[in-house]
Amino acid sequence: MKKIFTLIAVAMFFGTININAQCSGDRYKMQVFWESEVTSDIQYGSNINTQGNNENLTLDVYEPTGDSLANRPLLILAHGGSFIGGSKTGADVVSLATDFAKMGYVVASINYRLGFEGLSSGTLDSITATETVVRSVHDFRAAIRFFKKNFSENGNTYGIDTSLIFGGGVSAGAITAVHVAYLDELSELPTYIDTTKAGLGGGIEGNSGNPNYVSSGLVGIINIAGALRDTSWITPTSIPVLSFHGDQDGTVPYGSDIIYLQGFFAIMMVDGSQSIHLRAENVGITNCLHTHEGADHIPHSLDNQAAEYTDTTLTISSNFMSALVCNETFNCIYDGTTVYVGLSEKNTTDANVYPIPSQGNINIEAGNIIEEIQLTNLLGERVLVKQGTNSDNMQITRNNLPNGVYILSIKTDIGTTIKKISFE
């Protein structure tokens, strides 16, 4: 499957033509939507789990509220939990899904089969652990195929562009995502995996649902504290990868080391994000590693400084994805100047804005010297930029602006505030 990367590039080229109009503003780079909405518990497949039972596989879809576009990039996220816990509604993925949806993406948070054979009896080893990863990979691939099937057979319910699908995950979910990306040849599947065992058949694609479609063709991978069994699977034709990892991670190795389950079961040698980055650099694929210096495992979901880590993750991830969507240059440096945690959290001053809604012009009384105002529509397109006049008040002249909701950014000499306004 690695040889299809050229075809992916061609598909991305034509996809970029279709989506180019969406890239003229801040959409896919900033949170241009005020809210997101979620459709929960959509079944995307089923398969046999480690208990020998058939398990229904479900996902939640996050979309920007009020969005009218129907060819949006899709990000599929898998949660963490050491392959024994966690869910699609976990804090590690829900905040990311919500924030990316506000940037204009469609985001799917998936459940996948959990559990290790031999864990309760103490006979867990590298073979049964690898089988667990293969199950999760099969399920993730079924989720990709679900959206391709929905696009072709059910009218594209979720308004996506199937040539612009990203994969990602946190911890165990990131391990799953990078294996979906780079364990993509049948010859790479370890020979000790018993593919005749219920729930493990189907080769690379697996049997978790939506046959007759393929899961290949991802645009890029976001790896948050994950690892790969063997970085030699990454070749010059592999897809781009963005990694985040704490260099003091005691759960998933930052470099190449033995991974343990629950700090006790020595599983196998794996290649963490640093090793993935070095291999990607060596073979020349687009990649970035952002190291959370001094941080332990998945710091964006912890209480201590979580907002800071989340902001970094969202900023660089939006840069990574928007560069691939809009055919722009990727810059993985975080300079700390842009906050993506939520539009409401960008308010460092206040302003009186009236009347809302308005049928004509809108007045702004900031209480501080206004340096600039910007008005953005819900497609992320800037429709108005106006410099200040050394005054604390300004007026938005409606002119030919159509009815609808807009995001108003007011920059003063002491900070910035964001307001939602509307014309009717």
C-alpha positions in Angstrom: 0.0 0.0 0.0 2.9 2.3 0.4 3.2 2.6 -3.4 -0.1 4.4 -3.5 1.2 7.6 -1.9 1.6 9.2 -5.3 -2.1 8.5 -6.0 -2.9 10.0 -2.6 -1.0 13.1 -3.7 -3.0 13.3 -6.9 -6.3 12.9 -5.0 -5.1 15.6 -2.6 -4.5 17.9 -5.5 -8.0 17.6 -6.9 -9.4 17.7 -3.3 -7.5 21.0 -2.8 -9.2 22.4 -5.9 -12.6 21.7 -4.3 -11.6 23.0 -0.9 -9.5 25.9 -2.0 -12.3 28.4 -1.4 -12.5 27.3 2.2 -8.8 28.1 2.7 -9.0 31.8 2.0 -9.7 32.8 5.7 -8.9 31.3 9.1 -10.9 28.2 8.8 -8.9 25.1 9.7 -6.4 27.3 11.4 -8.5 29.0 14.1 -11.7 28.4 15.9 -14.0 30.3 13.6 -17.2 28.6 14.9 -18.6 29.5 18.2 -19.9 26.0 19.0 -19.8 22.4 17.9 -22.4 19.7 18.1 -22.1 15.9 18.5 -24.1 13.0 17.1 -23.5 10.1 19.5 -23.3 6.3 19.4 -23.2 5.7 15.7 -22.5 2.0 14.9 -19.7 1.7 12.4 -19.0 -2.0 12.7 -18.7 -5.1 15.0 -16.3 -7.9 15.7 -15.4 -10.6 18.1 -13.7 -9.4 21.3 -11.2 -11.1 23.7 -14.2 -12.7 25.6 -15.4 -14.4 22.4 -18.4 -12.2 22.1 -19.6 -10.0 19.2 -19.0 -6.4 20.1 -20.7 -3.5 18.4 -18.3 -0.7 17.6 -19.6 2.9 17.9 -18.3 6.4 17.3 -19.4 10.0 18.0 -19.3 12.7 15.2 -18.4 16.3 16.1 -19.3 19.0 13.6 -19.2 22.9 13.7 -22.6 24.3 14.5 -24.2 26.2 11.7 -21.7 25.1 9.0 -23.1 24.8 5.5 -20.2 23.2 3.8 -20.4 19.6 2.6 -16.8 18.6 1.7 -14.9 19.0 4.9 -11.8 17.3 6.2 -12.3 14.5 8.6 -10.2 13.6 11.7 -10.7 10.2 13.3 -9.5 10.1 16.9 -8.9 7.0 19.1 -8.8 7.4 22.9 -6.2 6.3 25.4 -6.4 3.9 28.3 -3.7 1.3 27.9 -6.0 -0.9 25.8 -7.9 -1.9 28.9 -10.0 1.2 29.6 -11.0 4.6 28.2 -13.7 5.5 25.8 -14.7 7.8 22.9 -16.1 10.2 25.6 -12.9 10.4 27.6 -11.4 13.8 28.5 -8.3 13.0 26.5 -10.2 13.1 23.2 -13.5 15.0 23.8 -11.7 18.4 24.3 -9.7 17.9 21.1 -12.7 16.8 19.1 -14.7 19.8 20.2 -12.0 22.3 19.5 -11.1 20.9 16.1 -14.8 20.9 15.1 -14.8 24.7 16.0 -12.0 25.1 13.5 -14.3 23.6 10.7 -13.2 20.0 10.8 -15.5 17.0 11.2 -14.1 14.8 14.0 -15.0 11.2 14.8 -14.1 9.8 18.2 -14.2 6.0 18.1 -14.6 3.1 20.5 -12.5 0.1 19.7 -12.1 -3.4 21.2 -10.2 -3.4 24.4 -8.5 -6.1 26.6 -5.6 -8.5 26.6 -5.8 -12.3 26.6 -3.8 -13.6 29.5 -3.9 -10.4 31.6 -6.0 -11.9 34.4 -4.0 -15.1 34.5 -0.7 -13.4 34.4 0.3 -15.0 31.0 0.2 -11.8 29.0 3.1 -11.7 26.6 4.2 -9.9 23.4 2.1 -12.2 21.2 -1.2 -11.5 23.0 -0.3 -7.8 23.3 0.3 -7.6 19.6 -3.0 -9.2 18.9 -4.7 -6.5 21.0 -3.1 -3.8 18.8 -4.1 -5.6 15.7 -7.7 -5.7 16.9 -7.7 -2.0 17.5 -6.1 -1.4 14.1 -8.8 -3.4 12.4 -11.5 -1.4 14.2 -9.9 1.9 13.2 -9.7 0.8 9.6 -13.4 -0.2 9.7 -14.2 3.4 10.9 -12.3 4.8 7.9 -14.3 2.5 5.6 -17.5 3.5 7.3 -17.2 7.1 6.2 -16.2 6.1 2.7 -19.2 3.8 2.5 -21.5 6.5 3.9 -20.1 9.0 1.3 -20.8 6.5 -1.6 -24.0 4.8 -0.5 -25.8 7.1 2.0 -25.5 10.6 0.7 -22.5 11.7 2.7 -24.4 12.3 5.9 -21.5 13.9 7.7 -20.4 16.2 4.9 -16.8 15.1 4.4 -14.2 14.9 1.7 -13.0 11.3 1.6 -9.7 12.4 0.1 -9.0 14.5 3.2 -9.1 12.0 6.1 -6.7 12.3 9.0 -6.1 9.8 11.7 -5.0 10.4 15.3 -5.0 9.2 18.8 -3.8 9.6 22.4 -1.6 7.0 24.1 -3.1 3.6 23.2 -5.2 5.4 20.6 -2.0 6.9 19.1 -0.3 3.5 19.1 -3.3 2.4 17.1 -3.2 5.3 14.7 0.5 5.0 13.8 0.1 1.3 13.2 -2.9 2.1 10.9 -0.5 4.4 9.0 2.6 2.3 8.8 1.7 -1.3 9.4 0.2 -1.3 5.9 1.7 -4.3 4.2 0.6 -7.9 4.9 4.2 -8.9 5.0 4.7 -6.6 8.0 2.1 -8.4 10.1 4.0 -10.6 12.6 3.9 -14.3 11.5 3.1 -15.3 15.1 -0.3 -13.7 14.9 -3.0 -16.4 14.6 -5.2 -14.9 11.9 -7.5 -17.9 12.1 -8.5 -16.8 15.6 -12.0 -15.3 15.8 -11.7 -11.5 15.6 -8.2 -11.4 14.1 -8.9 -12.5 10.5 -9.0 -10.3 7.4 -5.4 -9.5 6.9 -4.5 -5.8 7.2 -8.0 -4.5 6.7 -9.7 -6.9 9.2 -13.3 -7.9 9.4 -14.8 -5.2 11.7 -17.2 -3.9 9.0 -17.8 -2.1 5.8 -16.2 -4.5 3.3 -15.6 -3.6 -0.3 -14.0 -0.3 0.8 -10.4 0.3 1.7 -8.9 2.1 4.6 -5.8 3.4 2.7 -5.5 7.0 1.7 -5.1 8.8 5.0 -3.6 12.3 4.5 -1.6 12.4 7.8 -1.4 11.2 11.4 -1.4 13.0 14.7 0.4 10.9 17.3 0.0 12.0 20.9 2.2 9.9 23.2 2.2 6.8 21.0 4.7 4.3 19.7 5.3 2.0 16.7 6.5 -1.6 16.8 9.1 -1.1 14.1 10.0 2.3 12.5 11.5 0.4 9.5 7.9 0.3 8.3 8.1 4.0 7.6 9.4 4.6 4.1 9.8 7.6 1.7 6.3 7.0 0.4 4.7 6.9 3.8 2.2 9.6 5.0 3.2 12.6 7.1 3.2 12.4 10.9 3.0 14.9 13.7 4.0 13.7 17.2 3.6 15.1 20.7 5.4 13.4 23.6 6.7 14.2 27.1 10.4 13.3 27.4 9.7 12.0 31.0 6.9 9.7 29.9 6.7 6.7 32.2 4.0 4.9 30.3 4.9 5.0 26.6 8.6 5.4 25.9 9.7 8.7 24.4 12.4 6.9 22.4 13.0 3.2 21.8 12.5 1.1 24.9 10.5 -1.7 26.5 6.8 -0.8 27.1 5.2 -2.1 30.3 1.5 -2.6 31.0 0.4 -1.2 34.4 4.1 -0.8 35.2 4.5 -4.5 35.7 4.1 -6.6 32.5 7.1 -6.1 30.2 5.5 -6.3 26.8 8.0 -5.6 24.0 10.5 -3.2 22.6 8.7 -0.3 20.8 9.8 2.9 19.1 8.3 6.0 20.7 7.7 9.4 19.1 11.4 10.5 19.2 12.3 7.3 17.2 9.4 7.8 14.8 10.6 11.4 14.2 14.2 10.3 13.6 13.1 7.6 11.1 10.7 10.1 9.3 13.6 12.6 9.0 15.9 9.9 7.7 13.5 8.8 4.9 12.4 12.4 4.1 8.7 12.5 4.9 6.9 15.5 6.3 6.9 15.2 10.1 7.3 17.1 13.3 8.0 16.1 16.9 7.0 18.5 19.7 8.6 17.5 22.9 6.9 18.4 26.1 10.1 18.9 28.1 9.9 17.5 31.6 6.4 16.2 31.1 5.0 12.8 31.8 2.3 11.0 29.9 -0.4 12.9 27.8 -0.1 16.2 29.8 -2.9 17.9 27.9 -5.5 15.8 29.8 -4.0 16.4 33.3 -5.2 19.1 35.6 -1.8 20.7 36.0 -1.1 23.2 33.2 -3.5 21.2 30.9 -4.6 24.4 29.1 -1.1 25.2 28.2 -0.4 21.8 26.8 -3.8 21.7 25.0 -3.1 25.1 23.4 0.2 23.9 22.1 -1.3 20.6 20.8 -4.1 22.4 19.0 -2.0 25.2 17.5 0.6 22.9 16.0 -2.0 20.3 14.9 -4.1 22.9 13.2 -1.0 24.1 11.4 -0.1 20.6 10.3 -3.6 19.7 9.0 -4.4 23.0 7.4 -1.1 22.9 5.5 -2.0 19.5 4.1 -5.6 20.5 3.4 -4.7 23.9 1.8 -1.4 22.9 0.2 0.6 25.3 2.3 4.0 25.2 4.0 4.0 23.4 7.3 5.6 25.1 10.3 5.7 23.0 13.5 7.1 25.7 15.7 4.8 26.9 18.6 5.6 30.5 19.5 2.9 30.9 22.1 1.2 33.8 20.5 -2.2 32.2 19.5 -4.7 30.6 21.8 -7.0 27.9 20.5 -8.5 26.6 23.7 -11.7 28.5 23.1 -12.9 31.8 21.7 -14.2 32.9 25.1 -10.7 32.4 26.6 -9.3 35.0 24.2 -11.1 37.8 26.1 -8.4 39.9 27.8 -10.5 43.0 27.8 -14.2 43.8 27.3 -16.3 45.9 25.1 -19.9 47.1 24.7 -21.2 46.0 21.2 -24.7 47.0 20.1 -27.3 46.5 18.8 -27.2 42.7 18.4 -28.8 41.5 16.2 -28.6 44.5 13.9 -30.4 45.4 10.8 -27.8 48.1 10.0 -24.6 49.3 11.6 -23.1 48.1 14.9 -21.4 50.3 17.5 -18.3 49.3 19.5 -17.4 51.0 22.8 -14.2 49.3 24.1 -13.2 51.5 27.0 -9.7 51.4 25.8 -7.9 52.6 22.6 -9.0 50.4 19.7 -6.1 49.4 17.5 -7.9 47.2 15.0 -11.2 45.3 14.5 -11.7 42.3 12.3 -15.0 40.6 11.2 -15.0 37.0 10.2 -17.9 34.9 8.8 -18.5 31.3 9.8 -16.5 30.0 6.8 -13.5 31.6 8.4 -13.3 34.4 5.8 -12.3 37.9 6.9 -15.0 40.2 5.5 -13.8 43.3 7.3 -10.5 44.7 8.7 -10.5 48.2 10.0 -7.7 50.1 11.8 -8.3 52.2 14.8 -8.3 56.0 15.0 -6.8 56.6 18.4 -10.3 56.3 19.9 -12.1 53.9 22.2 -15.1 53.6 20.0 -15.8 52.5 16.4 -18.6 51.6 14.1 -19.1 48.6 11.8 -20.7 49.8 8.6 -22.8 46.9 7.3 -22.7 47.8 3.6 -23.5 44.6 1.7 -22.8 42.1 4.4 -25.5 39.4 4.2 -27.7 38.2 7.1 -26.0 35.8 9.5 -23.6 35.3 12.4 -20.1 36.8 12.5 -17.1 36.7 14.8 -15.9 40.2 15.8 -12.3 40.5 17.1 -11.5 43.8 18.9 -7.8 44.5 19.5 -7.1 47.3 22.0 -4.0 48.7 23.6 -4.4 46.2 26.6 -5.6 43.1 24.9 -8.2 41.4 22.6 -11.8 40.4 23.0 -14.0 38.2 20.8 -17.7 38.9 20.3 -20.4 37.1 18.4 -22.6 39.4 16.4 -25.3 39.0 13.8 -27.2 40.8 11.1 -30.8 40.2 10.2 
